[in-house]
Amino acid sequence: MKSLRNTALGLSMGIVAASTAFADGHAKELTIAIVNNGHMINMQKVAEAYTEETGVKLNWVSLEEGVLREQVTSDTATGGGQYDIINIGMQEAPIWGAAGWIEPLNFSAEYDVDDILPAMREGLSHDGTLYAAPFYGESSMVMYRKDLTDAAGVTIVDNDSWDNITAAAAAMHDPENGVYGACLRGKPGWGDGMAFVTTVANSFGAAWFDKDMKPTLDTPEWNAAVTMYVNLLNSYGPPGSEGNSFNEILALYNEGKCGLWIDATIAASFLEVDGVAYAQSPNAGNPVGANWLWAWAMAVPSGTENADEAKAFIEWATSKEYVQAVGNHPDFGWAKVPTGQRASTYAIPEFQAVAGFAAAEMAAIDSAAPGATDLKPYVGVQFVAIPEFPEVGTAVSQEIAAALSGAKSVEEALAAGQAAADAIMKEAGYY
């Protein structure tokens, strides 16, 4: 078989190891559960070369974010073995690694694990052991149409105030011509709308729990944050914002329908409109926690019978050579490479030439603060690194979506969220 070492894709690293794993001549199949975001979708095409070289058939299960989390959690917790490789993130990786749900990852020296950005490596490890390899990493930032802000005579700056962000959204808002001032997540789910709302709450000085791990959704800080958020979207957002998460807003933005969007830095790789500018996330006096930290990573469930083959694929798919493969791929190019995972990516001249967002992305990642602070006794920015948080965050997000849709007042939603969170934490034995 023709070696990929000599092809334009340059996919040799990792494939050598994978070929060794399959030296018995029996082709394997791997079933991979991925989130239906752009970089993951692109991987399916890039990985055709992996199958050609190794004979490994890759069965892709692409799922919406909330559905992925539900199915992967259920299968992994029970050792169901439905998947050989799964997409997870920083909330799950350390907890699942400690519980033995996923396999530790020990890659070859050529993989250069030290090239992975420290924030990503640490967030996906437990006790110094890596349990998931970052396919891409992200923080969050403002992405705005500078042509629209210039035309409206307004400016957006790094770490802006929410008052100024609201004023900018109002100035750009032109629904008669199909432009909405602000497009923001509202879809229920701890990693969907709640991820963004948590950063807003953080910026107002709120926290999920106090030092005794009791929920604090009944505080003035939470009320101020959610009230501002609901008013901003109801005044200057698109209709039906309670149904929008990353993919829905990306589509709106690329249709020219959004003035500003505050979301994952990785979105910048997929923006197709002209005149986009970037700024660090706004806050209401507290910049710590105003921008999140996340990685969509690849892990091996302990229930798989194909652990060695799965690890070999992950080593290839998260390598420096994979970045080169995407950059040199005729369907993608350097503007579409996965970012936020490896330091070396930002030194590639071809990437620097097309990635106008790179400096803003790295500034956001570098400023993200997942550690415990005086305001919060837990690890995590837009999530809390405890096993109960997905249940808590999802329950509260449903209440906030109800406030966004007008089904409840902000006060009613937060009271119901507080009650739900309190019941979950009590049952878990925190107090």
C-alpha positions in Angstrom: 0.0 0.0 0.0 1.3 3.5 -0.8 2.7 5.1 2.3 1.0 8.4 3.4 4.4 9.6 4.5 4.9 10.7 0.9 1.5 12.2 0.2 0.6 15.8 0.5 -1.6 15.1 3.5 1.5 14.1 5.6 -0.4 11.8 7.8 2.4 9.5 8.7 2.7 10.1 12.5 0.4 7.8 14.3 -0.4 5.7 11.3 2.8 3.9 11.8 1.8 3.0 15.3 -1.7 2.1 14.1 -0.3 -0.1 11.4 1.7 -2.0 14.0 -1.4 -2.5 16.1 -3.1 -4.2 13.1 -0.1 -6.4 12.1 -2.2 -9.5 12.4 -3.8 -8.5 9.1 -7.3 -8.3 10.4 -9.0 -5.0 9.7 -10.8 -3.5 12.7 -13.8 -1.3 13.0 -14.1 1.6 15.4 -17.3 3.3 16.3 -16.8 6.9 17.2 -19.3 9.2 18.9 -18.7 12.8 18.0 -20.5 16.2 18.5 -21.9 17.6 15.3 -19.6 20.6 15.2 -17.6 21.7 12.2 -14.2 20.4 13.0 -15.6 17.0 14.0 -17.6 16.8 10.7 -14.4 17.7 8.8 -12.5 14.9 10.5 -14.6 12.3 8.9 -13.3 13.3 5.4 -9.7 13.8 6.5 -9.8 10.4 8.2 -10.5 8.6 4.9 -6.7 8.5 4.5 -6.4 6.7 7.9 -8.8 4.0 6.7 -6.9 3.6 3.4 -3.6 3.1 5.2 -4.6 0.9 8.1 -7.7 -0.9 6.9 -9.6 0.3 9.9 -13.2 1.1 9.2 -14.5 4.1 11.0 -18.2 4.2 11.9 -19.2 7.8 12.8 -22.1 8.6 15.1 -22.6 12.4 14.9 -25.0 13.8 17.5 -26.3 17.1 18.7 -24.4 18.3 21.8 -27.1 17.5 24.4 -27.9 14.2 22.9 -24.3 13.2 22.7 -23.7 13.9 26.3 -26.8 11.9 27.4 -26.0 8.9 25.3 -22.2 8.8 25.9 -22.7 9.2 29.7 -25.2 6.4 29.8 -23.1 4.0 27.8 -19.8 4.8 29.4 -21.1 4.7 33.0 -22.6 1.2 32.4 -19.7 -0.2 30.4 -22.0 -0.7 27.5 -19.3 -0.8 24.9 -21.4 0.8 22.2 -18.6 3.2 21.3 -14.8 2.7 21.0 -14.0 6.5 21.0 -16.1 9.3 22.5 -16.2 13.0 22.5 -16.1 14.4 26.0 -14.7 17.6 27.6 -13.2 19.1 30.7 -16.2 18.5 32.9 -16.2 14.7 32.3 -12.6 13.7 31.7 -11.0 14.1 35.2 -14.2 12.7 36.9 -14.6 9.8 34.5 -10.8 9.0 34.6 -10.9 8.9 38.4 -13.9 6.6 38.3 -12.2 4.2 35.8 -14.8 4.9 33.1 -12.2 5.8 30.5 -8.7 4.6 29.7 -5.5 6.6 30.5 -3.8 7.8 27.4 0.0 7.2 27.0 1.3 8.3 23.7 4.6 8.0 21.9 7.4 10.5 22.3 6.7 11.8 18.8 3.2 12.8 19.8 4.8 15.6 21.9 2.3 15.9 24.7 4.1 19.0 26.0 3.0 20.8 22.9 -0.6 20.6 24.1 -1.5 23.9 25.7 -1.2 23.6 29.5 -4.7 24.7 30.2 -6.1 21.9 27.9 -3.7 19.2 29.2 -4.5 20.0 32.9 -8.2 20.2 32.3 -8.3 16.8 30.7 -6.1 15.0 33.3 -6.5 13.5 36.8 -3.6 13.3 39.1 -1.2 14.1 36.3 -2.6 11.4 33.9 -4.2 12.4 30.6 -7.5 10.8 30.1 -8.7 12.6 27.0 -6.8 14.2 24.2 -8.0 17.6 22.9 -9.2 17.6 19.3 -9.7 21.4 19.7 -9.8 23.8 22.6 -11.6 27.0 23.1 -12.5 29.9 25.3 -15.3 32.4 24.5 -15.1 35.9 23.1 -17.1 38.6 21.3 -17.4 38.2 17.5 -19.0 41.3 16.0 -19.7 42.9 12.6 -17.4 45.9 12.6 -19.1 47.2 9.4 -22.3 47.4 11.4 -20.8 49.0 14.5 -19.0 51.5 12.3 -22.2 52.3 10.4 -24.1 52.7 13.7 -21.3 54.9 15.3 -20.7 52.5 18.2 -17.6 50.7 19.4 -16.9 47.4 21.2 -13.8 47.0 23.2 -12.0 44.2 25.2 -13.7 43.4 28.5 -16.5 45.9 27.7 -19.4 46.6 30.1 -22.7 44.9 29.6 -24.3 48.3 29.3 -22.1 49.1 26.3 -22.7 45.7 24.8 -26.5 46.3 25.1 -26.1 49.7 23.5 -24.1 48.3 20.6 -26.7 45.6 20.1 -29.5 48.2 20.1 -27.6 50.3 17.6 -27.2 47.4 15.2 -30.6 45.9 15.6 -32.6 46.2 12.4 -35.1 43.3 12.3 -36.9 44.8 9.3 -33.8 44.1 7.3 -33.1 40.8 9.0 -30.4 41.9 11.3 -30.6 41.2 15.1 -28.3 43.1 17.4 -27.2 40.1 19.6 -27.3 36.4 19.0 -26.7 34.4 22.2 -27.3 30.9 23.3 -30.6 30.1 25.0 -31.1 26.4 24.4 -31.6 24.3 27.6 -28.6 22.2 28.5 -25.7 22.6 31.0 -23.3 22.9 28.0 -25.6 24.7 25.7 -27.4 27.9 27.0 -26.2 27.4 30.5 -22.6 27.6 29.6 -23.0 31.1 28.3 -25.4 32.2 31.1 -22.9 31.0 33.7 -20.2 33.2 32.3 -22.6 36.1 32.4 -23.4 35.3 36.1 -19.7 35.0 36.9 -19.1 38.5 35.4 -21.8 39.9 37.8 -20.0 38.3 40.8 -22.3 35.3 41.1 -21.3 31.7 41.7 -23.2 28.4 41.5 -22.4 27.3 45.1 -21.2 28.8 48.4 -18.3 27.4 50.5 -20.7 24.7 51.8 -21.7 23.8 48.2 -25.2 25.1 48.7 -26.7 26.6 45.6 -26.8 30.4 45.4 -29.3 31.0 42.6 -31.4 33.1 44.9 -28.8 35.9 45.2 -29.1 39.4 43.8 -26.1 38.7 41.6 -27.8 35.9 39.8 -31.0 37.9 39.4 -29.1 40.9 37.9 -27.2 38.7 35.5 -30.2 36.7 34.2 -32.4 39.8 34.1 -29.9 41.6 31.9 -29.5 38.5 29.7 -33.2 38.0 29.2 -33.8 41.7 28.5 -30.9 41.8 26.0 -32.2 38.9 24.0 -35.8 39.8 24.2 -35.1 43.3 23.0 -32.4 42.8 20.4 -32.1 39.0 19.7 -33.7 36.8 17.1 -37.1 35.2 17.8 -37.0 31.8 19.4 -33.6 32.4 21.2 -34.6 29.8 23.7 -34.0 27.2 20.9 -30.6 28.4 19.8 -27.2 27.0 20.7 -23.8 27.0 18.8 -24.8 25.5 15.5 -28.1 27.5 15.2 -26.4 30.8 15.8 -23.5 30.0 13.5 -26.0 29.5 10.7 -27.7 32.8 11.6 -24.4 34.6 11.7 -23.2 33.3 8.4 -26.6 34.4 6.9 -25.7 38.0 8.0 -28.4 38.1 10.6 -26.3 38.8 13.7 -24.6 42.0 14.9 -22.7 40.4 17.7 -22.2 36.9 19.1 -20.5 35.9 22.3 -19.5 32.3 22.1 -16.8 29.7 21.6 -13.6 31.1 20.1 -13.6 28.1 17.7 -16.5 29.6 15.9 -14.1 32.1 14.2 -12.8 29.3 12.0 -16.3 28.9 10.5 -17.5 32.5 10.0 -18.1 33.2 6.4 -19.2 36.9 6.5 -16.9 39.8 6.0 -15.9 42.5 8.5 -15.8 40.4 11.6 -13.8 41.8 14.5 -13.1 40.2 17.9 -13.0 41.4 21.5 -12.5 39.8 24.9 -15.7 38.9 26.8 -17.7 41.7 28.6 -18.3 41.8 32.3 -20.2 43.7 35.0 -17.2 44.4 37.1 -15.8 40.9 37.5 -13.7 39.8 34.5 -12.7 36.5 36.2 -14.9 33.8 34.8 -16.4 36.0 32.1 -15.0 33.7 29.4 -15.1 30.0 29.6 -12.5 27.2 29.0 -13.3 24.0 27.2 -11.9 21.3 25.0 -13.8 18.9 22.8 -11.6 15.9 23.4 -11.4 12.2 22.4 -11.4 9.4 25.0 -11.5 5.6 25.1 -14.4 4.1 27.2 -13.3 1.3 29.5 -16.0 -0.9 28.0 -14.5 -1.1 24.5 -12.8 -4.3 23.3 -10.7 -2.2 20.9 -8.8 0.0 23.3 -5.4 -0.2 21.6 -6.8 0.5 18.2 -8.9 3.4 19.6 -5.8 4.9 21.3 -3.8 4.7 18.0 -6.5 6.6 16.2 -6.7 9.3 18.9 -2.9 9.7 18.7 -3.2 10.3 15.0 -6.3 12.5 15.1 -4.9 14.9 17.8 -1.3 15.1 16.4 0.7 17.9 14.8 0.5 16.0 11.6 -3.3 16.0 11.6 -3.2 19.8 11.8 -1.0 19.8 8.7 -3.4 17.4 7.0 -6.3 19.7 7.4 -4.3 22.7 6.4 -3.1 21.0 3.2 -6.5 19.4 2.5 -8.1 20.7 -0.7 -11.6 20.9 0.9 -10.5 22.8 4.0 -7.2 24.7 4.2 -5.4 26.6 7.0 -8.3 28.7 8.1 -10.1 25.5 9.0 -7.5 23.7 11.2 -8.5 22.8 14.7 -7.1 25.3 17.1 -6.8 25.9 20.8 -5.1 22.5 21.4 -1.4 22.8 20.4 1.0 25.7 20.8 2.8 24.7 17.5 -0.3 25.5 15.5 0.0 29.2 16.2 3.6 29.3 14.8 2.7 27.9 11.4 3.1 30.7 8.8 0.3 29.5 6.6 -2.1 29.5 9.6 -0.9 32.9 10.8 -1.6 34.3 7.3 -5.3 33.5 7.4 -6.2 33.4 11.1 -7.1 36.9 12.0 -8.8 35.6 15.1 -5.7 33.8 16.5 -4.5 36.5 18.8 -7.9 37.1 20.3 -8.4 33.4 20.7 -5.2 32.8 22.6 -5.8 35.9 24.8 -9.1 34.4 25.8 -7.7 31.0 26.5 -4.8 32.4 28.5 -7.1 34.6 30.6 -9.7 31.8 31.4 -9.6 31.0 35.1 -11.0 27.6 36.1 -9.4 27.5 39.5 -11.3 28.1 42.8 -11.5 31.8 43.9 -12.9 33.8 46.8 -16.2 33.9 44.9 -16.4 30.2 44.1 -15.1 27.2 46.0 -15.0 24.9 43.0 -13.0 24.2 39.8 -14.6 25.2 36.5 -15.6 28.3 34.7 -18.9 27.6 32.8 -19.3 24.3 34.7 -18.6 22.9 38.1 -16.2 20.0 38.2 -18.5 17.7 40.3 -20.4 14.6 39.1 -23.8 16.2 40.0 -23.3 19.4 37.9 -24.8 18.1 34.6 -28.0 17.3 36.4 -28.0 20.6 38.3 -27.0 22.7 35.3 -29.6 21.1 33.0 -32.4 21.6 35.5 -31.6 25.3 36.0 -31.1 25.9 32.3 -34.6 24.7 31.6 -35.9 27.3 34.0 -33.9 30.1 32.5 -35.1 29.1 29.0 -38.6 29.4 30.4 -37.8 32.9 31.5 -36.4 33.7 28.1 -39.5 32.5 26.3 -41.8 34.5 28.7 -43.3 31.4 30.3 -41.9 32.5 33.7 -40.5 35.6 35.3 -36.8 35.7 36.1 -37.7 35.5 39.8 -39.9 32.5 39.3 -37.2 30.7 37.1 -34.4 31.3 39.6 -36.6 30.2 42.5 -37.4 27.0 40.7 -33.8 26.5 39.8 -32.7 27.0 43.3 -35.2 24.4 44.6 -34.1 21.9 42.0 -30.4 22.4 42.6 -30.9 22.3 46.4 -32.7 18.9 46.1 -30.0 17.4 43.9 -27.2 18.5 46.2 -28.9 17.4 49.3 -29.6 14.0 47.8 -26.0 13.7 46.8 -25.0 14.3 50.4 -23.2 17.6 50.2 -25.1 18.9 53.2 
